Amino acid sequence: MDVMAGHVIVGASLAGASAAGTLREEGYDGPVVLLGAERTVPYERPPLSKEYLMGSKELEAAYVHPPAWYVEHDIDLRLGAEVVGIDRDAGAVTLADGGTVGYDRLLLTTGASPRRLPVEGADLDGVHTLRTADDAVTLRGLLADGGRRLVVIGSGWIGLEVAAAGRTHGNEVVVVEQEDTPLKVALGAELGAAFGALHREHGVDLRLSSGVRRITGTGGHVTGVELADGSTVPADDVLVAIGAAPNVDLARTAGLAVADGIRVDAALRTADPRVFAAGDVASADHPLAGIPVRTEHWANALNGGPAAARSMLGQDVSYDRLPYFFTDQYDLGMEYSGFGALAGDARLVYRGDRDGREFVVFWVDRAGRVVAGMNVNVWDQTDAIQALVRRSFAAPVDVDRLGDPAVPLAEL
Ligand SMILES: Cc1cc2nc3c(=O)[nH]c(=O)nc-3n(C[C@H](O)[C@H](O)[C@H](O)COP(=O)(O)OP(=O)(O)OC[C@H]3O[C@@H](n4cnc5c(N)ncnc54)[C@H](O)[C@@H]3O)c2cc1C
């Protein structure tokens, strides 16, 4: 075992690399070991389905820190280092190569992995998922010259962003979705339908309410996707984009509580005072929402990693950031702040030009709380929306005034 136990982080991506930086910024000068299963230095994933796939940004531009930064800050970054076990009694993690690394404090930022489609043909060549830089390199190589037939299974954010990039490069794109609108889980039917219209305008063939029976192939390579109604959509490439699942196995095997993600309190601590979790993998008590919240959002990794680092250093942390998310598809950009989990029976209140796709929409629950807000092609709204969400949890909003664009958000 490595002799001097320090602060060990498992998962070298945005949450883990940000946490490592905060440990140093806060003056911790003991060993910091950042262990990552991937072989690329920590990078941000949002560009993988946007600028990188579009060809306007290279991978290096998405690095969380330049490679030299880890050396300069005495961060022991070990790539290709998969952790296979945690011995909480001994205070050590075991690597796939048999080595062990001792810890005083352990942070789990193991993120999430794409869900696999449980159908025949899902392992054929030409069937892809998009999570890693390697995945993105493969997809860009396939789509960049256009002229291919791409079938995207799933119309969540990643599926739609890849559909947009695929169309922009001049490929034929079919999106297969089992729900009756895209993005139904994320945004609800009404706004999901608006995204559906956007994609249809750009030539995407949207097959809604369509289950997948199997993926067909010859010679080990995909040839199409057979739908539940018996029809087959021909394909050169298939992207399975049906969501991600948190990488909780390590924690569960180590006896830590897991419910959707690794359960942590608002200080991002597990029940073991030496073990913390942040980013996509963490299901954290949210002080404002009053429920455990797990989000797969860039901002949560960016801010949650540092919050966990401060907690590891014994600082008083209450991680109460609002979930925040953004997307870019064709000429539409949007930002979303709030609690999707509380938006189930909320009513929608709009400000702006819905048809022109320049508006802000709020989700208001029965108690008059603005549980979420989204700005579409209207910018510099996020701070005001987030402040409004927070205020509305203390005192309900007046919905008529909320819908009146003449009333500044700050006055609600
Ligand atoms: C294509 C794509 C586009 C996205 N676009 C957006 C967007 O527009 N807006 C937005 O808000 N969010 C977006 N996201 C989500 C965002 O990227 C994630 O929320 C963020 O990456 C989470 O960071 P993380 O550090 O928690 O986990 P991850 O980025 O998942 O990293 C976890 C790391 O841990 C490693 N790991 C796992 N288990 C082990 C182990 N046992 N040992 C060692 N290492 C391990 C993994 O290999 C991985 O490198 C996107 C995600 C993808 C994939």
Ligand as a Chemical Component Dictionary entry (heavy atoms), coordinates in Angstrom:
data_LIG
# 
_chem_comp.id                   LIG 
_chem_comp.type                 NON-POLYMER 
_chem_comp.pdbx_formal_charge   0 
_chem_comp.three_letter_code    LIG 
# 
loop_
_chem_comp_atom.comp_id 
_chem_comp_atom.atom_id 
_chem_comp_atom.alt_atom_id 
_chem_comp_atom.type_symbol 
_chem_comp_atom.charge 
_chem_comp_atom.model_Cartn_x 
_chem_comp_atom.model_Cartn_y 
_chem_comp_atom.model_Cartn_z 
_chem_comp_atom.pdbx_ordinal 
LIG C1  C1  C 0 -22.492 13.616 -24.362 1  
LIG C2  C2  C 0 -22.862 14.330 -23.109 2  
LIG C3  C3  C 0 -23.361 15.615 -23.168 3  
LIG C4  C4  C 0 -23.711 16.291 -21.999 4  
LIG N1  N1  N 0 -24.206 17.552 -22.108 5  
LIG C5  C5  C 0 -24.559 18.218 -20.981 6  
LIG C6  C6  C 0 -25.074 19.542 -21.053 7  
LIG O1  O1  O 0 -25.259 20.107 -22.116 8  
LIG N2  N2  N 0 -25.385 20.182 -19.903 9  
LIG C7  C7  C 0 -25.198 19.596 -18.694 10 
LIG O2  O2  O 0 -25.507 20.213 -17.657 11 
LIG N3  N3  N 0 -24.717 18.336 -18.585 12 
LIG C8  C8  C 0 -24.393 17.634 -19.703 13 
LIG N4  N4  N 0 -23.902 16.356 -19.604 14 
LIG C9  C9  C 0 -23.757 15.749 -18.286 15 
LIG C10 C10 C 0 -22.403 16.073 -17.658 16 
LIG O3  O3  O 0 -21.380 15.811 -18.564 17 
LIG C11 C11 C 0 -22.248 15.230 -16.401 18 
LIG O4  O4  O 0 -23.188 15.685 -15.470 19 
LIG C12 C12 C 0 -20.835 15.307 -15.819 20 
LIG O5  O5  O 0 -19.922 14.743 -16.695 21 
LIG C13 C13 C 0 -20.767 14.567 -14.497 22 
LIG O6  O6  O 0 -19.467 14.610 -14.031 23 
LIG P1  P1  P 0 -18.955 13.571 -12.947 24 
LIG O7  O7  O 0 -17.534 13.965 -12.695 25 
LIG O8  O8  O 0 -19.899 13.511 -11.818 26 
LIG O9  O9  O 0 -19.052 12.136 -13.619 27 
LIG P2  P2  P 0 -18.520 11.543 -15.031 28 
LIG O10 O10 O 0 -18.296 12.662 -15.988 29 
LIG O11 O11 O 0 -19.468 10.471 -15.386 30 
LIG O12 O12 O 0 -17.129 10.928 -14.651 31 
LIG C14 C14 C 0 -16.982 9.848  -13.805 32 
LIG C15 C15 C 0 -15.598 9.267  -14.041 33 
LIG O13 O13 O 0 -15.377 8.257  -13.092 34 
LIG C16 C16 C 0 -14.727 7.186  -13.714 35 
LIG N5  N5  N 0 -14.970 5.971  -12.922 36 
LIG C17 C17 C 0 -16.142 5.347  -12.718 37 
LIG N6  N6  N 0 -15.958 4.271  -11.927 38 
LIG C18 C18 C 0 -14.644 4.226  -11.647 39 
LIG C19 C19 C 0 -13.839 3.337  -10.884 40 
LIG N7  N7  N 0 -14.350 2.285  -10.267 41 
LIG N8  N8  N 0 -12.505 3.578  -10.810 42 
LIG C20 C20 C 0 -11.949 4.654  -11.436 43 
LIG N9  N9  N 0 -12.678 5.522  -12.177 44 
LIG C21 C21 C 0 -13.998 5.307  -12.268 45 
LIG C22 C22 C 0 -15.370 7.135  -15.086 46 
LIG O14 O14 O 0 -14.550 6.427  -15.992 47 
LIG C23 C23 C 0 -15.457 8.607  -15.415 48 
LIG O15 O15 O 0 -14.295 9.078  -16.036 49 
LIG C24 C24 C 0 -23.546 15.655 -20.760 50 
LIG C25 C25 C 0 -23.059 14.338 -20.700 51 
LIG C26 C26 C 0 -22.712 13.682 -21.862 52 
LIG C27 C27 C 0 -22.200 12.271 -21.783 53 
# 
loop_
_chem_comp_bond.comp_id 
_chem_comp_bond.atom_id_1 
_chem_comp_bond.atom_id_2 
_chem_comp_bond.value_order 
_chem_comp_bond.pdbx_ordinal 
LIG C1  C2  SING 1  
LIG C2  C3  SING 2  
LIG C2  C26 DOUB 3  
LIG C3  C4  DOUB 4  
LIG C4  N1  SING 5  
LIG C4  C24 SING 6  
LIG N1  C5  DOUB 7  
LIG C5  C6  SING 8  
LIG C5  C8  SING 9  
LIG C6  O1  DOUB 10 
LIG C6  N2  SING 11 
LIG N2  C7  SING 12 
LIG C7  O2  DOUB 13 
LIG C7  N3  SING 14 
LIG N3  C8  DOUB 15 
LIG C8  N4  SING 16 
LIG N4  C9  SING 17 
LIG N4  C24 SING 18 
LIG C9  C10 SING 19 
LIG C10 O3  SING 20 
LIG C10 C11 SING 21 
LIG C11 O4  SING 22 
LIG C11 C12 SING 23 
LIG C12 O5  SING 24 
LIG C12 C13 SING 25 
LIG C13 O6  SING 26 
LIG O6  P1  SING 27 
LIG P1  O7  DOUB 28 
LIG P1  O8  SING 29 
LIG P1  O9  SING 30 
LIG O9  P2  SING 31 
LIG P2  O10 DOUB 32 
LIG P2  O11 SING 33 
LIG P2  O12 SING 34 
LIG O12 C14 SING 35 
LIG C14 C15 SING 36 
LIG C15 O13 SING 37 
LIG C15 C23 SING 38 
LIG O13 C16 SING 39 
LIG C16 N5  SING 40 
LIG C16 C22 SING 41 
LIG N5  C17 SING 42 
LIG N5  C21 SING 43 
LIG C17 N6  DOUB 44 
LIG N6  C18 SING 45 
LIG C18 C19 SING 46 
LIG C18 C21 DOUB 47 
LIG C19 N7  SING 48 
LIG C19 N8  DOUB 49 
LIG N8  C20 SING 50 
LIG C20 N9  DOUB 51 
LIG N9  C21 SING 52 
LIG C22 O14 SING 53 
LIG C22 C23 SING 54 
LIG C23 O15 SING 55 
LIG C24 C25 DOUB 56 
LIG C25 C26 SING 57 
LIG C26 C27 SING 58 
# 
